[in-house]
């Protein structure tokens, strides 16, 4: 804890960089993954190729993926954001599909009976009811991205990985522990916060159903 106490400004700046990297990456993954998940529920033949490709990308070690991407995206923030977004896609796409598939058929039948179009059913019925499950995928992706982002230091990007790699290079255990502790706390905080939000949404949806 010595480094955390002696260099709070440095730790705060690196933590802010780490959070920005993860937030931007997961946001991009959501912008891509949720529409792709919706598309899969409409065109089932896409499920195997898309989920399979996302699964293969997820198994590629982060250092190897960075090395593959550097000739195209260069050293820096772009490489890390793209890599983290690719790692986040699997959980988000899968959970979007699972969430929409889990919408009660009775709700869809009622929507059709009211004359709703396919788009209206998607935005008024399916996505709101699937949101807690989708959010669970975002939660998994975010926690994983926080851990993977520590490797971003090897491609010249900041974040808490800088403390870990600087500590390894100089054999400074305090720096290594500072980076590891704060990264773990970030992951726990994100996991708790998104879990709470998911639970809140479930309660909100349940109350809305009871009111109807």
MDAnalysis code that builds the backbone (N, CA, C; Angstrom):
import MDAnalysis as mda
import numpy as np

u = mda.Universe.empty(636, n_residues=212, atom_resindex=np.repeat(np.arange(212), 3), trajectory=True)
u.add_TopologyAttr("name", ["N", "CA", "C"] * 212)
u.add_TopologyAttr("resid", np.arange(1, 213))
u.add_TopologyAttr("resname", ["UNK", "UNK", "UNK", "UNK", "UNK", "UNK", "UNK", "UNK", "UNK", "UNK", "UNK", "UNK", "UNK", "UNK", "UNK", "UNK", "UNK", "UNK", "UNK", "UNK", "UNK", "UNK", "UNK", "UNK", "UNK", "UNK", "UNK", "UNK", "UNK", "UNK", "UNK", "UNK", "UNK", "UNK", "UNK", "UNK", "UNK", "UNK", "UNK", "UNK", "UNK", "UNK", "UNK", "UNK", "UNK", "UNK", "UNK", "UNK", "UNK", "UNK", "UNK", "UNK", "UNK", "UNK", "UNK", "UNK", "UNK", "UNK", "UNK", "UNK", "UNK", "UNK", "UNK", "UNK", "UNK", "UNK", "UNK", "UNK", "UNK", "UNK", "UNK", "UNK", "UNK", "UNK", "UNK", "UNK", "UNK", "UNK", "UNK", "UNK", "UNK", "UNK", "UNK", "UNK", "UNK", "UNK", "UNK", "UNK", "UNK", "UNK", "UNK", "UNK", "UNK", "UNK", "UNK", "UNK", "UNK", "UNK", "UNK", "UNK", "UNK", "UNK", "UNK", "UNK", "UNK", "UNK", "UNK", "UNK", "UNK", "UNK", "UNK", "UNK", "UNK", "UNK", "UNK", "UNK", "UNK", "UNK", "UNK", "UNK", "UNK", "UNK", "UNK", "UNK", "UNK", "UNK", "UNK", "UNK", "UNK", "UNK", "UNK", "UNK", "UNK", "UNK", "UNK", "UNK", "UNK", "UNK", "UNK", "UNK", "UNK", "UNK", "UNK", "UNK", "UNK", "UNK", "UNK", "UNK", "UNK", "UNK", "UNK", "UNK", "UNK", "UNK", "UNK", "UNK", "UNK", "UNK", "UNK", "UNK", "UNK", "UNK", "UNK", "UNK", "UNK", "UNK", "UNK", "UNK", "UNK", "UNK", "UNK", "UNK", "UNK", "UNK", "UNK", "UNK", "UNK", "UNK", "UNK", "UNK", "UNK", "UNK", "UNK", "UNK", "UNK", "UNK", "UNK", "UNK", "UNK", "UNK", "UNK", "UNK", "UNK", "UNK", "UNK", "UNK", "UNK", "UNK", "UNK", "UNK", "UNK", "UNK", "UNK", "UNK", "UNK", "UNK", "UNK", "UNK", "UNK", "UNK", "UNK", "UNK"])
u.atoms.positions = np.array([
    [0.828, -1.219, 0.000],
    [0.000, 0.000, 0.000],
    [0.857, 1.261, 0.000],
    [2.180, 1.100, 0.128],
    [3.058, 2.259, 0.224],
    [2.959, 3.160, -0.999],
    [2.961, 2.565, -2.185],
    [2.935, 3.364, -3.410],
    [1.605, 4.110, -3.538],
    [0.517, 3.474, -3.147],
    [-0.796, 4.122, -3.211],
    [-0.856, 5.355, -2.328],
    [-0.226, 5.254, -1.159],
    [-0.242, 6.366, -0.204],
    [0.682, 7.494, -0.659],
    [1.836, 7.124, -1.217],
    [2.846, 8.135, -1.588],
    [2.565, 8.790, -2.939],
    [1.839, 8.113, -3.837],
    [1.612, 8.653, -5.184],
    [0.127, 8.578, -5.566],
    [-0.753, 9.186, -4.781],
    [-2.189, 9.103, -5.098],
    [-2.553, 9.752, -6.431],
    [-1.887, 10.863, -6.767],
    [-2.201, 11.549, -8.030],
    [-1.866, 10.677, -9.234],
    [-0.716, 10.022, -9.172],
    [-0.302, 9.136, -10.272],
    [-1.273, 7.965, -10.423],
    [-1.645, 7.368, -9.298],
    [-2.577, 6.236, -9.335],
    [-3.934, 6.679, -9.859],
    [-4.385, 7.860, -9.432],
    [-5.680, 8.362, -9.887],
    [-5.676, 8.604, -11.391],
    [-4.604, 9.195, -11.912],
    [-4.522, 9.469, -13.352],
    [-4.536, 8.178, -14.164],
    [-3.772, 7.194, -13.731],
    [-3.742, 5.909, -14.444],
    [-5.079, 5.176, -14.329],
    [-5.723, 5.307, -13.172],
    [-7.042, 4.689, -12.997],
    [-8.054, 5.320, -13.945],
    [-7.998, 6.648, -14.067],
    [-8.900, 7.344, -14.985],
    [-8.672, 6.888, -16.426],
    [-7.412, 6.740, -16.828],
    [-7.102, 6.256, -18.174],
    [-7.659, 4.838, -18.368],
    [-7.506, 4.012, -17.346],
    [-7.979, 2.623, -17.408],
    [-9.502, 2.585, -17.594],
    [-10.206, 3.383, -16.806],
    [-11.673, 3.425, -16.886],
    [-12.112, 3.927, -18.263],
    [-11.429, 4.927, -18.791],
    [-11.785, 5.462, -20.114],
    [-11.617, 4.404, -21.201],
    [-10.505, 3.678, -21.153],
    [-10.268, 2.624, -22.144],
    [-11.377, 1.572, -22.114],
    [-11.712, 1.118, -20.911],
    [-12.729, 0.073, -20.770],
    [-14.098, 0.593, -21.183],
    [-14.444, 1.804, -20.739],
    [-15.764, 2.359, -21.041],
    [-15.959, 2.536, -22.549],
    [-14.962, 3.087, -23.225],
    [-15.062, 3.301, -24.678],
    [-15.162, 1.958, -25.395],
    [-14.352, 0.997, -24.978],
    [-14.335, -0.310, -25.636],
    [-15.659, -1.041, -25.479],
    [-16.179, -1.074, -24.260],
    [-17.435, -1.779, -24.009],
    [-18.592, -1.060, -24.700],
    [-18.541, 0.275, -24.749],
    [-19.588, 1.026, -25.453],
    [-19.604, 0.655, -26.937],
    [-18.432, 0.590, -27.555],
    [-18.361, 0.178, -28.959],
    [-18.881, -1.246, -29.137],
    [-18.513, -2.130, -28.209],
    [-18.967, -3.518, -28.291],
    [-20.488, -3.597, -28.180],
    [-21.092, -2.756, -27.337],
    [-22.547, -2.740, -27.211],
    [-23.207, -2.222, -28.488],
    [-22.618, -1.188, -29.088],
    [-23.177, -0.629, -30.318],
    [-23.169, -1.650, -31.454],
    [-22.180, -2.545, -31.408],
    [-22.100, -3.586, -32.440],
    [-22.843, -4.850, -32.003],
    [-22.594, -5.284, -30.777],
    [-23.079, -6.586, -30.316],
    [-24.579, -6.686, -30.149],
    [-25.225, -5.635, -29.631],
    [-26.665, -5.714, -29.421],
    [-27.424, -5.786, -30.750],
    [-27.122, -4.919, -31.730],
    [-27.801, -5.078, -33.036],
    [-27.508, -6.427, -33.700],
    [-26.278, -6.923, -33.549],
    [-25.953, -8.232, -34.127],
    [-26.758, -9.328, -33.440],
    [-26.894, -9.230, -32.118],
    [-27.709, -10.209, -31.396],
    [-29.156, -10.182, -31.843],
    [-29.690, -8.982, -32.034],
    [-31.066, -8.853, -32.532],
    [-31.182, -9.474, -33.922],
    [-30.187, -9.207, -34.767],
    [-30.204, -9.758, -36.131],
    [-30.212, -11.288, -36.113],
    [-29.457, -11.865, -35.187],
    [-29.406, -13.328, -35.086],
    [-30.781, -13.896, -34.746],
    [-31.528, -13.200, -33.879],
    [-32.858, -13.704, -33.522],
    [-33.821, -13.640, -34.699],
    [-33.490, -12.841, -35.701],
    [-34.322, -12.757, -36.909],
    [-33.826, -13.674, -38.017],
    [-32.529, -13.897, -38.067],
    [-31.925, -14.754, -39.098],
    [-31.093, -15.817, -38.389],
    [-31.700, -16.916, -38.011],
    [-31.059, -17.911, -37.165],
    [-29.826, -18.549, -37.794],
    [-29.742, -18.562, -39.105],
    [-28.584, -19.190, -39.733],
    [-27.296, -18.411, -39.464],
    [-27.428, -17.174, -38.989],
    [-26.239, -16.377, -38.670],
    [-25.640, -16.733, -37.308],
    [-26.418, -17.437, -36.477],
    [-25.984, -17.681, -35.105],
    [-24.666, -18.452, -35.040],
    [-24.577, -19.560, -35.769],
    [-23.365, -20.376, -35.732],
    [-22.121, -19.614, -36.170],
    [-22.128, -18.997, -37.370],
    [-20.934, -18.278, -37.826],
    [-20.530, -17.112, -36.923],
    [-21.516, -16.326, -36.478],
    [-21.181, -15.141, -35.682],
    [-20.699, -15.520, -34.289],
    [-21.444, -16.376, -33.597],
    [-21.030, -16.795, -32.252],
    [-19.700, -17.548, -32.318],
    [-19.539, -18.368, -33.347],
    [-18.284, -19.106, -33.495],
    [-17.100, -18.187, -33.705],
    [-17.267, -17.174, -34.558],
    [-16.180, -16.216, -34.803],
    [-15.850, -15.429, -33.547],
    [-16.889, -14.965, -32.841],
    [-16.663, -14.224, -31.599],
    [-15.974, -15.098, -30.554],
    [-16.336, -16.379, -30.518],
    [-15.707, -17.309, -29.577],
    [-14.241, -17.529, -29.889],
    [-13.911, -17.635, -31.180],
    [-12.512, -17.811, -31.573],
    [-11.696, -16.582, -31.203],
    [-12.245, -15.384, -31.460],
    [-11.541, -14.149, -31.107],
    [-11.291, -14.061, -29.606],
    [-12.264, -14.542, -28.819],
    [-12.140, -14.463, -27.361],
    [-11.020, -15.361, -26.841],
    [-10.717, -16.432, -27.570],
    [-9.684, -17.362, -27.102],
    [-8.277, -16.926, -27.488],
    [-8.146, -15.932, -28.363],
    [-6.816, -15.463, -28.767],
    [-6.185, -14.703, -27.606],
    [-4.959, -15.049, -27.180],
    [-4.311, -14.312, -26.091],
    [-4.184, -12.824, -26.428],
    [-4.345, -11.983, -25.426],
    [-4.362, -10.535, -25.666],
    [-3.072, -10.032, -26.305],
    [-1.934, -10.524, -25.849],
    [-0.658, -10.083, -26.434],
    [-0.579, -10.455, -27.913],
    [-1.066, -11.642, -28.245],
    [-1.044, -12.078, -29.639],
    [-1.974, -11.212, -30.483],
    [-3.153, -10.892, -29.947],
    [-4.089, -10.050, -30.695],
    [-3.529, -8.652, -30.903],
    [-2.886, -8.097, -29.875],
    [-2.251, -6.789, -30.032],
    [-1.186, -6.838, -31.127],
    [-0.378, -7.887, -31.114],
    [0.691, -8.017, -32.105],
    [0.130, -8.128, -33.525],
    [-0.988, -8.839, -33.671],
    [-1.613, -8.976, -34.989],
    [-2.159, -7.639, -35.478],
    [-2.692, -6.836, -34.556],
    [-3.351, -5.597, -34.938],
    [-2.411, -4.422, -35.141],
    [-1.251, -4.436, -34.480],
    [-0.342, -3.282, -34.529],
    [0.009, -2.846, -35.950],
    [0.300, -3.768, -36.908],
    [0.607, -3.302, -38.268],
    [-0.528, -2.520, -38.922],
    [-1.772, -2.735, -38.457],
    [-2.927, -2.083, -39.073],
    [-3.404, -0.865, -38.286],
    [-3.320, -0.933, -36.969],
    [-3.844, 0.160, -36.139],
    [-2.752, 0.925, -35.401],
    [-1.520, 0.424, -35.445],
    [-0.404, 1.123, -34.817],
    [-0.349, 0.952, -33.317],
    [0.704, 1.487, -32.735],
    [0.840, 1.482, -31.283],
    [-0.012, 2.593, -30.705],
    [-0.825, 2.265, -29.741],
    [-1.620, 3.308, -29.119],
    [-3.027, 2.883, -28.766],
    [-3.850, 3.898, -28.511],
    [-5.195, 3.709, -27.969],
    [-6.107, 2.911, -28.893],
    [-6.001, 3.163, -30.215],
    [-6.906, 2.496, -31.161],
    [-6.784, 0.981, -31.074],
    [-5.554, 0.486, -31.012],
    [-5.325, -0.951, -30.933],
    [-5.994, -1.553, -29.704],
    [-5.860, -0.884, -28.583],
    [-6.425, -1.400, -27.330],
    [-7.951, -1.362, -27.364],
    [-8.520, -0.264, -27.839],
    [-9.979, -0.135, -27.882],
    [-10.583, -1.209, -28.789],
    [-9.993, -1.392, -29.972],
    [-10.516, -2.397, -30.904],
    [-10.396, -3.797, -30.306],
    [-9.250, -4.100, -29.698],
    [-9.040, -5.424, -29.119],
    [-10.022, -5.695, -27.979],
    [-10.192, -4.738, -27.083],
    [-11.118, -4.931, -25.965],
    [-12.560, -5.054, -26.459],
    [-12.907, -4.289, -27.499],
    [-14.255, -4.401, -28.060],
    [-14.484, -5.793, -28.643],
    [-13.476, -6.323, -29.327],
    [-13.605, -7.669, -29.894],
    [-13.772, -8.717, -28.798],
    [-13.009, -8.578, -27.705],
    [-13.138, -9.513, -26.593],
    [-14.517, -9.419, -25.935],
    [-15.128, -8.232, -25.972],
    [-16.412, -8.020, -25.294],
    [-17.602, -8.514, -26.105],
    [-17.409, -8.734, -27.393],
    [-18.535, -9.065, -28.267],
    [-19.229, -10.371, -27.900],
    [-18.457, -11.392, -27.545],
    [-19.041, -12.713, -27.318],
    [-20.125, -12.671, -26.251],
    [-19.809, -12.115, -25.089],
    [-20.770, -12.082, -23.987],
    [-21.989, -11.231, -24.334],
    [-21.769, -10.108, -25.008],
    [-22.874, -9.201, -25.316],
    [-23.797, -9.801, -26.369],
    [-23.226, -10.380, -27.416],
    [-24.054, -10.993, -28.467],
    [-24.840, -12.167, -27.895],
    [-24.161, -13.052, -27.172],
    [-24.835, -14.225, -26.604],
    [-25.988, -13.829, -25.694],
    [-25.748, -12.869, -24.821],
    [-26.786, -12.497, -23.873],
    [-27.926, -11.738, -24.529],
    [-27.628, -11.001, -25.597],
    [-28.710, -10.340, -26.330],
    [-29.629, -11.384, -26.944],
    [-29.042, -12.405, -27.552],
    [-29.839, -13.481, -28.137],
    [-30.636, -14.200, -27.050],
    [-29.972, -14.531, -25.936],
    [-30.656, -15.247, -24.851],
    [-31.775, -14.404, -24.257],
    [-31.536, -13.108, -24.103],
    [-32.544, -12.231, -23.521],
    [-33.784, -12.122, -24.393],
    [-33.592, -11.945, -25.690],
    [-34.739, -11.829, -26.597],
    [-35.462, -13.169, -26.719],
    [-34.692, -14.264, -26.754],
    [-35.333, -15.584, -26.809],
    [-36.158, -15.868, -25.555],
    [-35.783, -15.235, -24.444],
    [-36.483, -15.482, -23.188],
    [-37.731, -14.640, -22.980],
    [-38.040, -13.771, -23.932],
    [-39.265, -12.960, -23.805],
    [-40.481, -13.882, -23.871],
    [-41.407, -13.791, -22.934],
    [-42.583, -14.684, -22.920],
    [-43.378, -14.582, -24.220],
    [-43.712, -15.715, -24.829],
    [-44.519, -15.688, -26.057],
    [-45.851, -14.973, -25.866],
    [-46.411, -15.053, -24.658],
    [-47.700, -14.395, -24.398],
    [-47.588, -12.886, -24.581],
    [-46.435, -12.313, -24.189],
    [-46.235, -10.868, -24.351],
    [-46.187, -10.496, -25.828],
    [-45.527, -11.334, -26.623],
    [-45.442, -11.078, -28.058],
    [-46.810, -11.242, -28.720],
    [-47.560, -12.262, -28.294],
    [-48.905, -12.473, -28.857],
    [-49.810, -11.292, -28.541],
    [-49.694, -10.782, -27.325],
    [-50.507, -9.622, -26.944],
    [-50.136, -8.399, -27.775],
    [-48.818, -8.237, -28.021],
    [-48.362, -7.103, -28.831],
    [-48.884, -7.209, -30.264],
    [-48.856, -8.429, -30.793],
    [-49.389, -8.626, -32.155],
    [-50.893, -8.339, -32.184],
    [-51.577, -8.771, -31.127],
    [-53.008, -8.526, -31.057],
    [-53.349, -7.051, -31.005],
    [-52.426, -6.245, -30.462],
    [-52.627, -4.800, -30.404],
    [-52.251, -4.120, -31.715],
    [-51.767, -4.914, -32.676],
    [-51.423, -4.353, -33.976],
    [-50.034, -3.761, -34.073],
    [-49.140, -4.113, -33.144],
    [-47.782, -3.580, -33.184],
    [-47.011, -4.171, -34.357],
    [-46.171, -3.345, -34.970],
    [-45.288, -3.810, -36.035],
    [-44.103, -4.542, -35.417],
    [-43.301, -5.191, -36.260],
    [-42.122, -5.889, -35.758],
    [-41.160, -4.962, -35.043],
    [-40.971, -3.750, -35.578],
    [-40.076, -2.787, -34.937],
    [-40.625, -2.329, -33.590],
    [-41.924, -2.093, -33.537],
    [-42.532, -1.685, -32.270],
    [-42.407, -2.778, -31.221],
    [-42.628, -4.030, -31.626],
    [-42.481, -5.140, -30.679],
    [-41.048, -5.207, -30.158],
    [-40.073, -4.960, -31.037],
    [-38.670, -5.022, -30.636],
    [-38.351, -3.972, -29.579],
    [-38.744, -2.718, -29.841],
    [-38.340, -1.622, -28.958],
    [-39.248, -1.444, -27.744],
    [-40.495, -1.877, -27.858],
    [-41.428, -1.681, -26.740],
    [-41.532, -2.921, -25.859],
    [-41.399, -4.099, -26.449],
    [-41.584, -5.342, -25.699],
    [-40.278, -6.108, -25.510],
    [-39.641, -6.499, -26.615],
    [-38.521, -7.439, -26.542],
    [-37.291, -6.861, -25.843],
    [-36.789, -5.725, -26.313],
    [-35.571, -5.174, -25.715],
    [-35.746, -4.782, -24.247],
    [-36.860, -4.123, -23.867],
    [-37.021, -3.827, -22.433],
    [-37.045, -5.077, -21.555],
    [-37.756, -6.131, -22.012],
    [-37.815, -7.352, -21.212],
    [-36.477, -8.100, -21.221],
    [-35.717, -7.967, -22.307],
    [-34.426, -8.653, -22.407],
    [-33.298, -7.867, -21.748],
    [-33.566, -6.615, -21.361],
    [-32.502, -5.740, -20.872],
    [-31.710, -6.293, -19.691],
    [-32.346, -6.888, -18.673],
    [-31.544, -7.436, -17.569],
    [-30.555, -8.512, -18.019],
    [-30.962, -9.360, -18.956],
    [-30.066, -10.410, -19.456],
    [-28.946, -9.793, -20.299],
    [-29.300, -8.805, -21.123],
    [-28.278, -8.113, -21.918],
    [-27.265, -7.449, -20.992],
    [-27.774, -6.823, -19.930],
    [-26.898, -6.137, -18.976],
    [-25.959, -7.120, -18.280],
    [-26.430, -8.346, -18.063],
    [-25.559, -9.372, -17.476],
    [-24.384, -9.661, -18.410],
    [-24.630, -9.652, -19.718],
    [-23.539, -9.829, -20.674],
    [-22.580, -8.658, -20.649],
    [-23.124, -7.451, -20.532],
    [-22.272, -6.253, -20.428],
    [-21.424, -6.319, -19.160],
    [-22.013, -6.830, -18.100],
    [-21.288, -6.980, -16.826],
    [-20.098, -7.926, -16.989],
    [-20.325, -9.075, -17.624],
    [-19.240, -10.031, -17.853],
    [-18.151, -9.405, -18.716],
    [-18.577, -8.714, -19.789],
    [-17.625, -8.102, -20.706],
    [-16.808, -7.012, -20.016],
    [-17.455, -6.230, -19.171],
    [-16.763, -5.121, -18.502],
    [-15.712, -5.629, -17.526],
    [-16.066, -6.612, -16.725],
    [-15.110, -7.163, -15.753],
    [-13.912, -7.781, -16.476],
    [-14.181, -8.511, -17.562],
    [-13.082, -9.102, -18.337],
    [-12.212, -8.025, -18.962],
    [-12.836, -6.966, -19.482],
    [-12.083, -5.894, -20.134],
    [-11.178, -5.162, -19.146],
    [-11.625, -5.002, -17.912],
    [-10.793, -4.345, -16.899],
    [-9.498, -5.124, -16.677],
    [-9.620, -6.449, -16.644],
    [-8.424, -7.269, -16.470],
    [-7.524, -7.253, -17.692],
    [-8.112, -7.402, -18.884],
    [-7.318, -7.447, -20.114],
    [-6.647, -6.107, -20.384],
    [-7.299, -5.005, -19.982],
    [-6.757, -3.667, -20.248],
    [-5.424, -3.420, -19.554],
    [-5.102, -4.208, -18.540],
    [-3.804, -4.021, -17.881],
    [-2.644, -4.346, -18.822],
    [-2.923, -5.154, -19.850],
    [-1.884, -5.519, -20.809],
    [-1.656, -4.387, -21.818],
    [-2.532, -3.369, -21.803],
    [-2.439, -2.271, -22.772],
    [-1.120, -1.520, -22.671],
    [-0.458, -1.603, -21.534],
    [0.806, -0.877, -21.358],
    [1.867, -1.318, -22.356],
    [1.793, -2.538, -22.853],
    [2.827, -3.028, -23.772],
    [2.726, -2.379, -25.143],
    [1.592, -1.742, -25.455],
    [1.463, -1.070, -26.751],
    [1.456, 0.450, -26.593],
    [2.015, 0.923, -25.495],
    [2.201, 2.350, -25.309],
    [1.005, 3.119, -24.821],
    [0.026, 2.425, -24.241],
    [-1.161, 3.087, -23.701],
    [-1.078, 3.070, -22.182],
    [-1.668, 4.079, -21.559],
    [-1.620, 4.152, -20.107],
    [-2.525, 3.141, -19.448],
    [-2.993, 3.479, -18.267],
    [-3.811, 2.549, -17.506],
    [-3.011, 1.927, -16.388],
    [-3.675, 1.134, -15.592],
    [-3.033, 0.543, -14.414],
    [-1.963, -0.471, -14.782],
    [-1.987, -0.959, -16.013],
    [-0.936, -1.866, -16.451],
    [0.444, -1.222, -16.424],
    [0.480, 0.122, -16.548],
    [1.767, 0.819, -16.480],
    [2.450, 0.576, -15.135],
    [1.661, 0.605, -14.064],
    [2.235, 0.356, -12.740],
    [2.777, -1.064, -12.652],
    [2.014, -2.010, -13.162],
    [2.428, -3.413, -13.072],
    [3.695, -3.666, -13.876],
    [3.720, -3.194, -15.126],
    [4.884, -3.445, -15.971],
    [6.106, -2.642, -15.515],
    [5.893, -1.406, -15.043],
    [7.016, -0.631, -14.491],
    [7.574, -1.323, -13.256],
    [6.677, -1.860, -12.431],
    [7.122, -2.570, -11.241],
    [7.892, -3.830, -11.583],
    [7.464, -4.545, -12.621],
    [8.191, -5.748, -13.044],
    [9.564, -5.393, -13.585],
    [9.636, -4.282, -14.332],
    [10.903, -3.882, -14.928],
    [11.914, -3.432, -13.867],
    [11.425, -2.768, -12.829],
    [12.320, -2.237, -11.795],
    [12.346, -3.100, -10.530],
    [11.630, -4.234, -10.574],
    [11.518, -5.126, -9.410],
    [10.958, -4.395, -8.191],
    [9.975, -3.538, -8.457],
    [9.338, -2.756, -7.403],
    [7.982, -3.390, -7.072],
    [7.958, -4.151, -5.995],
    [6.739, -4.869, -5.618],
    [5.595, -3.931, -5.287],
    [5.903, -2.765, -4.689],
    [4.854, -1.817, -4.325],
    [4.064, -1.364, -5.550],
    [4.769, -1.097, -6.647],
    [4.077, -0.672, -7.875],
    [3.194, -1.791, -8.437],
    [3.740, -2.987, -8.435],
    [2.970, -4.126, -8.941],
    [1.694, -4.304, -8.133],
    [1.827, -4.269, -6.804],
    [0.667, -4.442, -5.934],
    [-0.329, -3.304, -6.101],
    [0.178, -2.080, -6.272],
    [-0.721, -0.928, -6.450],
    [-1.580, -1.121, -7.697],
    [-0.935, -1.479, -8.807],
    [-1.687, -1.702, -10.044],
    [-2.669, -2.848, -9.922],
    [-2.236, -3.951, -9.300],
    [-3.091, -5.131, -9.165],
    [-4.271, -4.862, -8.228],
    [-4.015, -4.179, -7.113],
    [-5.072, -3.921, -6.132],
    [-6.145, -3.004, -6.717],
    [-5.706, -1.911, -7.338],
    [-6.684, -0.958, -7.883],
    [-7.457, -1.584, -9.037],
    [-6.787, -2.369, -9.881],
    [-7.467, -3.055, -10.982],
    [-8.513, -4.029, -10.444],
    [-8.171, -4.758, -9.411],
    [-9.128, -5.695, -8.803],
    [-10.312, -4.962, -8.184],
    [-10.045, -3.835, -7.522],
    [-11.123, -3.051, -6.932],
    [-12.056, -2.497, -8.004],
    [-11.468, -2.057, -9.113],
    [-12.286, -1.574, -10.227],
    [-13.213, -2.673, -10.747],
    [-12.650, -3.870, -10.923],
    [-13.441, -4.999, -11.421],
    [-14.572, -5.336, -10.449],
    [-14.271, -5.348, -9.158],
    [-15.303, -5.649, -8.156],
    [-16.379, -4.572, -8.132],
    [-15.958, -3.309, -8.245],
    [-16.916, -2.206, -8.234],
    [-17.826, -2.261, -9.457],
    [-17.241, -2.523, -10.630],
    [-18.040, -2.630, -11.854],
    [-19.002, -3.813, -11.767],
    [-18.524, -4.933, -11.247],
    [-19.369, -6.116, -11.118],
    [-20.530, -5.851, -10.173],
    [-20.246, -5.235, -9.045],
    [-21.301, -4.934, -8.075],
    [-22.293, -3.926, -8.635],
    [-21.783, -2.863, -9.263],
    [-22.659, -1.820, -9.781],
    [-23.582, -2.330, -10.869],
    [-23.049, -3.102, -11.809],
    [-23.880, -3.624, -12.895],
    [-24.826, -4.707, -12.399],
    [-24.394, -5.475, -11.393],
    [-25.293, -6.479, -10.800],
    [-26.464, -5.782, -10.112],
    [-26.181, -4.698, -9.395],
    [-27.253, -3.944, -8.739],
    [-28.206, -3.367, -9.769],
    [-27.665, -2.810, -10.856],
    [-28.509, -2.234, -11.900],
    [-29.393, -3.303, -12.551],
    [-28.810, -4.491, -12.788],
    [-29.596, -5.580, -13.349],
    [-30.730, -5.995, -12.440],
    [-30.452, -6.093, -11.148],
    [-31.496, -6.438, -10.185],
    [-32.576, -5.370, -10.115],
    [-32.168, -4.114, -10.178],
    [-33.129, -3.012, -10.153],
    [-34.050, -3.062, -11.371],
    [-33.461, -3.336, -12.542],
    [-34.265, -3.420, -13.766],
    [-35.245, -4.581, -13.696],
    [-34.813, -5.703, -13.131],
    [-35.731, -6.846, -12.995],
    [-36.924, -6.490, -12.101],
    [-36.622, -5.815, -11.000],
    [-37.715, -5.410, -10.099],
    [-38.648, -4.414, -10.790],
    [-38.044, -3.486, -11.547],
    [-38.843, -2.475, -12.241],
    [-39.773, -3.124, -13.269],
    [-39.242, -4.107, -14.004],
    [-40.044, -4.805, -15.015],
    [-41.150, -5.616, -14.343],
    [-40.804, -6.278, -13.220],
    [-41.800, -7.070, -12.494],
    [-42.937, -6.171, -11.981],
    [-42.581, -4.985, -11.452],
    [-43.614, -4.071, -10.966],
    [-44.493, -3.574, -12.106],
    [-43.861, -3.312, -13.261],
    [-44.631, -2.852, -14.413],
    [-45.636, -3.905, -14.859],
    [-45.204, -5.178, -14.795],
    [-46.133, -6.257, -15.166],
    [-47.298, -6.340, -14.185],
    [-46.993, -6.177, -12.872],
    [-48.045, -6.260, -11.878],
    [-49.052, -5.114, -12.043],
    [-48.559, -3.926, -12.415],
    [-49.438, -2.790, -12.597],
    [-50.378, -2.985, -13.765],
    [-49.877, -3.731, -14.780],
    [-50.724, -3.990, -15.935],
    [-51.799, -5.031, -15.600],
])
